[in-house]
Amino acid sequence: VLAPEVRDSIGLSDELAGILDGKMVQMCTLNGVDAGPSRFVITSEIKTADKSMTATIPPKCIVEIAMYVTVTDTLTADVISKTKWSVKAVESNEDKAVYKAISRMNVKSSQIRKFITVTKNKIEGLK
């Protein structure tokens, strides 16, 4: 069991933080791990990796967000595993682009499946 926790470093709205929290729960449950109270906490932190405007009319905002996911043992404060991946989105403004990027995160990607599998194996080795 992993306890999802969202860390906000870019000032997410309550709605976006809720969507991200839902993505964290899905990341666990769709990859064979329960999400709930646990000594092992899975945290996500979103940072803006890149931001630019297109040269089109009307201009569009291109946002690349980096999501850092870390699993920590709260008893020992040890980091069990961590990963990072990026998602890009294009929208009429930055807020919409961030919303779209978070909404489009594929929590069943091969990278996330591998991350969860490695994490499960490391946690089972601790027990």
N, C-alpha and C positions, 0 to 999 in steps of 0.2 A: 504494500500500500504506500502510495506517495501522496503527500499533502501539497496541492497546488497553491502557489502564492505569486501574485503579480507585483513586480516592482516598477514604479513609474518614474522614468527619468526624463520624459519629454512632455509631461503635462497632459496625459490622456483624459478625455472626458469620462464621466461615470459610465456612459454607454459603451465606449471603447474598452474601458477597463473590464467591464462585464463580458464583452465579447472575447477579450483576451483570456479571461479566467475560464470561460467556456472552452476555448481552444486548448487550454492547459489540461482541463478535465478530459476532453476528447483525446488529447495526446496520450494520456495514460490509458483510458478505457479501451480505445480502439487498437491499442498495441499490447493488450493483455495484462494490464496492471490496474488495480483498484485505485480510485482517487478518494481520499478521505483523511481523517486524522491519523497521523503517523509521526514517528521520530525522523523519518526521511522526508525532507521538504524539496519539492521541485519548484524552482523559481524561474520566472522569465523576466527579462529586462529588455525593453525596446529602446533602441537608439536610432536616430536619423543618421544613416551612413552617407547619403548623398542627396542633394536637392538641386534641381535646375529647372529652367523654363524652356519650353520649345520655342522655335522661331516661327511657329505657325500663327495664323489669325483665326480664331482667337488663341492667345497663348495658353498652353497647358502646363501644369506643374508635374514634373517627374520626381517622384520620391522613392528612394531606396532605404528601406529600414532593415536594420540588423537586429535579430532576436538572439539574445544570449540565454541559454537554458542551463541551469546548474542544479544538480542534486546534491544535497548536503545532509549529513548525519547531525541532527541537532544535539545529540548526547556528547559527541566528541568534537563537533564543529569542523569535521573533516569533509572536504569536497570528495564525493564519490565519483562523479563524472560531470563533464560539461561539454557543450557544443554551441555552435553559432551557425546561423544561416541567414540569408538575405532574401528579401522579396521586394520587387519593384512594382510600382503602380503609376498610372498617368490619369490625372483628373483635372478639373478646372481650377482647383485650389489645393493648397497643401493639406488642409484638414481632411478633405474628401479623399485625397490620394493615400494618406495614412490609414484612413478607415478602410479603403479598398484593399490595401496591402495586407492589413491584419485579417480582414475577412477572407482573403484568398490563400492564407497560409495552409499548406497541405500537411495536416498532422499525421497522415499515413504514408508520407514519403519514405523512400528507402533509407534516407539519412536518419530520420526520426525513429523508424523501426529498429535500425542498428543501434542507435543511442539508447533506446529503452531496453533492448536485449542486453547490451553490455552493462547497463546500470543494474538490471535485475540480477545478472550473474555476480556482479561485485557485491551487491547487498546480500545475496544468498551465501557468499563466501564469508561474510562478516558474522553470520548467525551460528 
